[in-house]
Amino acid sequence: MATTDDLPPVPADPVVRRRRGPALIWTIPLVAALIGAWLVWQQLAARGPQITITFVDGSGLEAGKTKIRYRSIDVGTVDSVNLSADLHQVEVSATLKPAMKSHLGADSRFWVVRPRISVGGVSGLDTLLSGSYIEIEPGDGHESHTHFTGLEQAPPVRATTPGRSLHLAAVTLGSVSVGTRVLFRGIEAGEVIAVGPSKDFGAVDIEIFVRAPFDRLVRADSRFWRESAIDFSLGAQGVNLRLGSLSELIVGGIAFSAPDDPAPPPADKTFWLYDSYARSTDRDTGEPTTVVAYFDDSVRGLSVGAPVEYRGIRVGQVRDIRLELDPQTLRIRVPVVLDITPAQAAGGPVRYSEAERVAALAKLVERGLRVRLRSGSLLTGALFVDMDFVADAPPARLEPAEPYPVMPTVPALTTELEQTLTELAAKLRRLPLDHIVEQLDGAASGANRLLNAGELRDSLKSLSTLLRDAKGLPTQLDRQIGQIGPQLTRTLSAGERALQQLDPQAPLASDLAATLDEVAAAARSLRDLADYLSRSPEALLRGKLPQETPRR
């Protein structure tokens, strides 16, 4: 039987002790929360920056499918494509890779790559199978941006391409467009990246990009001109034909020259774009002086770019031809704007200020310098502006006006000829032509009666008979003289013998000697007469001419 000693002791009342701090069990949800936050952060960090791009057209863009690429590598995906609140644009939301965050600056550019066909070639053919995508050109990400305006076309030149941009000015754009090639000796050296009007809307501004190393060939005195496969002109300066390559025939281009002077162009320099290579070779004669001339003659055949010449030397060109109505007098005038470049000394152009050029031109006008229209080609009817000093020109001066001074003009030579012919016609109309015609008719009738009269016919027959007789007279005379000649010779011989027998001091001897001299002279005269008549029998009728002398 068990006793109480064998029983275990009764435990005392438990003592409850409270620990300070959270229980260990709460570390489990805390760790789970931290892990979840870390996973969310990793997800957000791996997602990259979100941006919004606005385009005018959203064709080819699909949410979740359209990619954003750089150098053919996917760097983002389009999340959504929606219209803007005003329905004028398309807003594209996209998520980029985290590495692109430091390259999203204000200069970043986006554009949609689609299949395109242009004069410069075909691009975007790879999108026919893969679909359109958005190309990005990274920028400076020091100031991060999330909203961008997309380009409608791919930029002709990337920002990372080495080279330099230049500005050209032209009267008209012509066949030049964005993407037009820039050539140096037939080698592609760049392209046109932008076109538009100049700041004053007086010309066309063309921005080109010349890639390295060709950018070093652009000098301060370089010339730019439009390049085409066939450069044909038939104008006031004659016929000009220059042939290029087949590629130039298809797309054209802009060419430039590299002068020997290595001086680089200033950063703000604007080059002039010439219409042809021939125009670009014109000698630089300094800054032009722009004037306006009002011609009373017709300007048909005068075109923009036509030369202004001084005695055959080109000193400028026609800038513009307009039509102007004076609201006060209701007079219609045709102002022709001229760019005149003064001739400079050899060795390079001398730069004068605008005031000096205008003052020099004003002095020349006071001395009689005028401009007139002249025909440069009878085949084409092209006109040019001729500048020269006109004798006895009415006094005139270079009239100051806005926007250009007014140059005095004189009528064209054809106009003066027309005026002369008009005055001559007026004088002819004032002549008594009816009376003159009556007198001429009477004189002609009298001459007709005289020619048809019988007496004239008889006289002509008698004259014909006389001429036939005169034709045989020299022969007969020569025969008679031939018979007389020997007799005279014998007579002279006998006379000489008689003289030898006579006393030289006797009077008879001297008389006989004189007689024999006269007989000898007569014989010579008869011989000369016979020779002359044998050569010129018509002398019997008309006589001997003063310059004719019988040969002895």
For each residue, the residues with C-beta under 8 A, 3 or more apart:
1:
2: 6 7
3: 6
4: 7
5:
6: 2 3
7: 2 4
8:
9:
10:
11: 14
12:
13:
14: 11
15:
16:
17:
18:
19: 23
20:
21:
22: 26 27
23: 19 26
24: 27
25: 28
26: 22 23 29 30
27: 22 24 30 31
28: 25 31 32
29: 26 32 33
30: 26 27 33 34
31: 27 28 34 35
32: 28 29 35 36
33: 29 30 36 37
34: 30 31 37 38
35: 31 32 38 39
36: 32 33 39 40
37: 33 34 40 41
38: 34 35 41 42
39: 35 36 42 43
40: 36 37 43 44
41: 37 38 44 45
42: 38 39 45 46
43: 39 40 46 47
44: 40 41 47
45: 41 42 98
46: 42 43 98
47: 43 44 50 95 98
48: 76 95 96 97 98 99 100 101
49: 95 96 98 100 101 104 144 146
50: 47 79 93 94 95 96 146
51: 93 94 95 96 104 145 146 147 148
52: 91 92 93 94 146 147 148
53: 91 92 94 110 134 147 148 149 150
54: 84 89 90 91 92 147 148 149 150
55: 58 61 89 90 92 112 150 152
56: 89 90 152
57: 90 152
58: 55 61 81 90 92
59: 114 132
60: 66 112 114 127 131 132
61: 55 58 66 78 81 90 92 112 132 134
62: 65 66 78 81 131
63: 66 78 79 80 81
64: 77 78 79
65: 62 78 131
66: 60 61 62 63 77 78 81 131 132 133 134
67: 74 76 77 78 133 134
68: 74 75 76 77 78 94 96 110 133 134 135 136
69: 72 73 74 75 113 133 134 135 136
70: 73 75 100 135 136 137 138
71:
72: 69
73: 69 70
74: 67 68 69 77
75: 68 69 70 96 97 99 100 136
76: 48 67 68 94 95 96 97 100 134 136
77: 64 66 67 68 74 94 95
78: 61 62 63 64 65 66 67 68 81 92 93 94 134
79: 50 63 64 93 94 95
80: 63 92 93
81: 58 61 62 63 66 78 90 91 92 93
82: 90 91 93
83: 87 89 90 91
84: 54 87 88 89 90 91
85:
86: 89
87: 83 84
88: 84
89: 54 55 56 83 84 86
90: 54 55 56 57 58 61 81 82 83 84
91: 52 53 54 81 82 83 84
92: 52 53 54 55 58 61 78 80 81 134 150
93: 50 51 52 78 79 80 81 82
94: 50 51 52 53 68 76 77 78 79 134
95: 47 48 49 50 51 76 77 79
96: 48 49 50 51 68 75 76 100 101 104
97: 48 75 76 100
98: 45 46 47 48 49 101
99: 48 75 102
100: 48 49 70 75 76 96 97 103 104 136 138
101: 48 49 96 98 104 141 144
102: 99 141 144
103: 100 108 138 139 140 141
104: 49 51 96 100 101 108 138 139 141 144 145 146
105: 108 138 139 140 141 142 143 144 145
106: 139 140 143 145
107: 139 140 159
108: 103 104 105 136 137 138 139 145 148
109: 136 137 139 148 151 155 159
110: 53 68 134 135 136 137 148 150 151
111: 134 135 150 151 152 153 154 155
112: 55 60 61 132 133 134 135 150
113: 69 123 124 127 132 133 134 135 154
114: 59 60 124 127 132
115: 122 123 124 125 127 128
116: 122 123 124 153
117: 122
118: 121 122 123 179
119: 177 179 180 250 251 252
120: 179 180 181 191 251
121: 118
122: 115 116 117 118 125
123: 113 115 116 118 154
124: 113 114 115 116 127
125: 115 122 128
126: 129 130
127: 60 113 114 115 124 130 131 132 133
128: 115 125
129: 126
130: 126 127 133
131: 60 62 65 66 127
132: 59 60 61 66 112 113 114 127
133: 66 67 68 69 112 113 127 130
134: 53 61 66 67 68 69 76 78 92 94 110 111 112 113 150
135: 68 69 70 110 111 112 113 154
136: 68 69 70 75 76 100 108 109 110
137: 70 108 109 110 155 158 159
138: 70 100 103 104 105 108 141
139: 103 104 105 106 107 108 109 159
140: 103 105 106 107 143
141: 101 102 103 104 105 138 144
142: 105
143: 105 106 140
144: 49 101 102 104 105 141
145: 51 104 105 106 108 148
146: 49 50 51 52 104
147: 51 52 53 54
148: 51 52 53 54 108 109 110 145
149: 53 54
150: 53 54 55 92 110 111 112 134
151: 109 110 111 154 155
152: 55 56 57 111
153: 111 116 178
154: 111 113 123 135 151
155: 109 111 137 151 158 193
156: 178 179 191 192 193 209
157: 161 163 190 191 193 209 211
158: 137 155 161
159: 107 109 137 139
160:
161: 157 158 209 211
162: 211 212 215
163: 157 190 209 210 211 212 214 215
164: 209 210 215 218
165: 193 207 208 209 210
166: 207 208 209 210 218 265 269 271
167: 205 206 207 208 269 270 271
168: 205 206 207 208 224 254 270 271 272 273
169: 198 203 204 205 206 270 271 272 273
170: 173 174 176 203 204 206 272 273
171: 203 204 304 305 319
172: 204
173: 170 176 177 195 204 206
174: 170 226 275
175: 180 226 228 252
176: 170 173 180 192 195 206 226 252 254 273
177: 119 173 180 192 195
178: 153 156 192 193 194 195
179: 118 119 120 156 191 192
180: 119 120 175 176 177 191 192 251 252 253 254
181: 120 188 190 191 251 252 253 254
182: 188 189 190 191 192 208 209 210 253 254 255 256
183: 186 187 188 189 227 253 254 255 256
184: 187 189 214 217 255 256 258
185: 255
186: 183 245
187: 183 184 214
188: 181 182 183 191
189: 182 183 184 210 211 214 217 256
190: 157 163 181 182 208 209 210 211 214 215
191: 120 156 157 179 180 181 182 188 208 209
192: 156 176 177 178 179 180 182 195 206 207 208 254
193: 155 156 157 165 178 207 208 209
194: 178 206 207
195: 173 176 177 178 192 204 205 206 207
196: 204 205
197: 201 203 204 205
198: 169 201 202 203 204 205
199: 205
200: 203
201: 197 198
202: 198
203: 169 170 171 197 198 200
204: 169 170 171 172 173 195 196 197 198
205: 167 168 169 195 196 197 198 199 270
206: 167 168 169 170 173 176 192 194 195 254 273
207: 165 166 167 168 192 193 194 195
208: 165 166 167 168 182 190 191 192 193 254
209: 156 157 161 163 164 165 166 182 190 191 193
210: 163 164 165 166 182 189 190 214 215 218
211: 157 161 162 163 189 190 214 215
212: 162 163 215 216
213: 216 217
214: 163 184 187 189 190 210 211 217 218
215: 162 163 164 190 210 211 212 218
216: 212 213
217: 184 189 213 214 222 256 258
218: 164 166 210 214 215 222 256 258 264 265
219: 222 258 259 261 262 263 264 265
220: 261 263 264 265 266 269
221: 259 261 263 284
222: 217 218 219 256 257 258 259 265 271
223: 256 257 271 274 280 281
224: 168 254 255 256 271 272 273 274 280
225: 254 255 256 273 274 275 276 277 279 280
226: 174 175 176 252 253 254 255 273 274 275 276
227: 183 244 248 252 253 254 255 277
228: 175 231 244 248 249 252 253
229: 243 244 245 246 248 249 250 252
230: 241 242 243 244 249
231: 228 240 241 242 243 244 276 277 278
232: 239 240 241 242
233: 237 239 240 276 278
234: 238 239 240 377 379 380 382
235: 238 303 306 376 377 380 382
236: 306 307 375 376 377 382 383 384
237: 233 240 307 376 384
238: 234 235 377
239: 232 233 234
240: 231 232 233 234 237 276 278
241: 230 231 232
242: 230 231 232 276 277 278
243: 229 230 231
244: 227 228 229 230 231 248 249
245: 186 229 248 249
246: 229 249 250
247: 250 251
248: 227 228 229 244 245 251 252 253
249: 228 229 230 244 245 246
250: 119 229 246 247
251: 119 120 180 181 247 248
252: 119 175 176 180 181 226 227 228 229 248
253: 180 181 182 183 226 227 228 248
254: 168 176 180 181 182 183 192 206 208 224 225 226 227 273
255: 182 183 184 185 224 225 226 227 277
256: 182 183 184 189 217 218 222 223 224 225
257: 222 223 280
258: 184 217 218 219 222
259: 219 221 222
260:
261: 219 220 221
262: 219
263: 219 220 221
264: 218 219 220
265: 166 218 219 220 222 269 271
266: 220 269
267:
268:
269: 166 167 220 265 266
270: 167 168 169 205
271: 166 167 168 169 222 223 224 265
272: 168 169 170 224
273: 168 169 170 176 206 224 225 226 254
274: 223 224 225 226 277 279 280
275: 174 225 226 279 305
276: 225 226 231 233 240 242 279 280
277: 225 227 231 242 255 274 280 281
278: 231 233 240 242 281
279: 225 274 275 276 282 305
280: 223 224 225 257 274 276 277
281: 223 277 278
282: 279 314
283:
284: 221 349
285: 315 341 342 343 344 349
286: 341 342 344 349 350 351 352
287: 341 351 352 354 357
288: 316 339 340 341
289: 339 340 341 342 354 357 358 361
290: 319 337 338 339 340 404
291: 337 338 340 361 398 404 405 406 407
292: 335 336 337 338 401 404 405 406 407
293: 335 336 338 371 385 406 407 408 409
294: 333 334 335 336 406 409
295: 299 334 336 372 373 409 412
296: 409 411 415
297: 373 411 412 414 415
298:
299: 295 302 321 334 336 373 383
300: 381 383
301: 375 380 381 382 383
302: 299 306 318 321 336 373 382 383 384 385
303: 235 306 318 321 382
304: 171 318 319 320 321
305: 171 275 279 317 318
306: 235 236 302 303 317 318 376 382 383 384 385
307: 236 237 314 316 317 318 376 384 385
308: 314 315 316 317 318 338 339 340 371 384 385 387
309: 312 313 314 315 384 385 386 387
310: 313 315 343 386 387 388
311: 388
312: 309
313: 309 310 343
314: 282 307 308 309 317
315: 285 308 309 310 340 341 342 343 387
316: 288 307 308 338 339 340 341 385
317: 305 306 307 308 314 338 339
318: 302 303 304 305 306 307 308 321 336 337 338 339 385
319: 171 290 304 337 338 339
320: 304 336 337
321: 299 302 303 304 318 334 335 336 337
322: 334 335 336 337
323: 332 334
324: 332 333 334 335
325: 330 331 332 333
326: 329 330 331 332 333
327: 330
328:
329: 326
330: 325 326 327
331: 325 326
332: 323 324 325 326
333: 294 324 325 326
334: 294 295 299 321 322 323 324
335: 292 293 294 321 322 324
336: 292 293 294 295 299 302 318 320 321 322 385
337: 290 291 292 318 319 320 321 322 404
338: 290 291 292 293 308 316 317 318 319 371 385 407
339: 288 289 290 308 316 317 318 319
340: 288 289 290 291 308 315 316 361 387
341: 285 286 287 288 289 315 316
342: 285 286 289 315 352 357 360 361
343: 285 310 313 315
344: 285 286 348 349 350
345: 350
346:
347:
348: 344
349: 284 285 286 344
350: 286 344 345
351: 286 287
352: 286 287 342 356 357 360
353: 356 357
354: 287 289 357 358
355: 358 359
356: 352 353 359 360
357: 287 289 342 352 353 354 360 361
358: 289 354 355 361 362 398 405
359: 355 356 362 363
360: 342 352 356 357 363 364
361: 289 291 340 342 357 358 364 365 369 398 405
362: 358 359 365 366 397 398 405
363: 359 360 366 367
364: 360 361 367 369
365: 361 362 368 369 370 396 397 398 407 408
366: 362 363 397
367: 363 364 389
368: 365 389 390 391 393
369: 361 364 365 387 388 389 390
370: 365 387 388 389 390 393 396 407 408 409 410
371: 293 308 338 385 386 387 407 408 409 410
372: 295 385 386 388 409 410 411 412 413
373: 295 297 299 302 383 384 385 386 412
374: 383 384 385 386 412 413
375: 236 301 378 381 382 383 414
376: 235 236 237 306 307 382 383 384
377: 234 235 236 238 380 381 382
378: 375 381
379: 234
380: 234 235 301 377
381: 300 301 375 377 378
382: 234 235 236 301 302 303 306 375 376 377
383: 236 299 300 301 302 306 373 374 375 376
384: 236 237 302 306 307 308 309 373 374 376
385: 293 302 306 307 308 309 316 318 336 338 371 372 373 374
386: 309 310 371 372 373 374
387: 308 309 310 315 340 369 370 371
388: 310 311 369 370 372
389: 367 368 369 370 393
390: 368 369 370 393 410
391: 368
392:
393: 368 370 389 390 396 410
394:
395:
396: 365 370 393 408
397: 362 365 366 408
398: 291 358 361 362 365 405 406 407 408
399: 405 406 408
400: 405
401: 292 404 405 406
402:
403:
404: 290 291 292 337 401
405: 291 292 358 361 362 398 399 400 401
406: 291 292 293 294 398 399 401
407: 291 292 293 338 365 370 371 398
408: 293 365 370 371 396 397 398 399
409: 293 294 295 296 370 371 372
410: 370 371 372 390 393
411: 296 297 372 415 416 419
412: 295 297 372 373 374 415 416
413: 372 374 416 417
414: 297 375 417 418
415: 296 297 411 412 418 419
416: 411 412 413 419 420
417: 413 414 420 421
418: 414 415 421 422
419: 411 415 416 422 423
420: 416 417 423 424
421: 417 418 424 425
422: 418 419 425 426
423: 419 420 426 427
424: 420 421 427 428
425: 421 422 428 429
426: 422 423 429 430
427: 423 424 430 431
428: 424 425 431 433
429: 425 426
430: 426 427
431: 427 428 436
432: 435 436
433: 428 436 437
434: 437 438
435: 432 438 439
436: 431 432 433 439 440
437: 433 434 440 441
438: 434 435 441 442
439: 435 436 442 443
440: 436 437 443 444
441: 437 438 444 445
442: 438 439 445 446
443: 439 440 446 447
444: 440 441 447 448
445: 441 442 448 449
446: 442 443 449 450
447: 443 444 450 451
448: 444 445 451 452
449: 445 446 452 453
450: 446 447 453 456
451: 447 448 456
452: 448 449 456
453: 449 450 456 457
454: 457 458
455: 458 459
456: 450 451 452 453 459 460
457: 453 454 460 461
458: 454 455 461 462
459: 455 456 462 463
460: 456 457 463 464
461: 457 458 464 465
462: 458 459 465 466
463: 459 460 466 467
464: 460 461 467 468
465: 461 462 468 469
466: 462 463 469 470 541
467: 463 464 470 471 538 541
468: 464 465 471 472
469: 465 466 472 473
470: 466 467 473 537 538 540 541
471: 467 468 474 537
472: 468 469 475 476
473: 469 470 476 477 533 537 540
474: 471 477 478 530 533 534 537
475: 472 478 479 534
476: 472 473 479 480
477: 473 474 480 481 529 530 533
478: 474 475 481 482 530 533 534
479: 475 476 482 483
480: 476 477 483 484
481: 477 478 484 485 526 527 530
482: 478 479 485
483: 479 480 486 487
484: 480 481 487 488 523 526
485: 481 482 488 489 523 527
486: 483 489 490
487: 483 484 490 491
488: 484 485 491 492 519 520 523
489: 485 486 492 493
490: 486 487 493 494
491: 487 488 494 495 519
492: 488 489 495 496 516 519 520
493: 489 490 496 497
494: 490 491 497 498
495: 491 492 498 499 512 515 516
496: 492 493 499 500 516
497: 493 494 500 501
498: 494 495 501 502 512
499: 495 496 502 509 512 513 516
500: 496 497
501: 497 498
502: 498 499 506 508 509 512
503: 506 509
504: 509
505: 509
506: 502 503 509 510
507: 510 511
508: 502 511 512
509: 499 502 503 504 505 506 512 513
510: 506 507 513 514
511: 507 508 514 515
512: 495 498 499 502 508 509 515 516
513: 499 509 510 516 517
514: 510 511 517 518
515: 495 511 512 518 519
516: 492 495 496 499 512 513 519 520
517: 513 514 520 521
518: 514 515 521 522
519: 488 491 492 515 516 522 523
520: 488 492 516 517 523 524
521: 517 518 524 525
522: 518 519 525 526
523: 484 485 488 519 520 526 527
524: 520 521 527 528 552
525: 521 522 528 529
526: 481 484 522 523 529 530
527: 481 485 523 524 530 531
528: 524 525 531 532 550 551 552
529: 477 525 526 532 533 550
530: 474 477 478 481 526 527 533 534
531: 527 528 534 535 550 551
532: 528 529 535 536 539 544 548 550 551
533: 473 474 477 478 529 530 536 537 539 540
534: 474 475 478 530 531 537
535: 531 532
536: 532 533 539 544 548
537: 470 471 473 474 533 534 540
538: 467 470 541 542
539: 532 533 536 542 543 544 548
540: 470 473 533 537
541: 466 467 470 538
542: 538 539 545
543: 539
544: 532 536 539 548
545: 542 548
546:
547:
548: 532 536 539 544 545
549:
550: 528 529 531 532
551: 528 531 532
552: 524 528
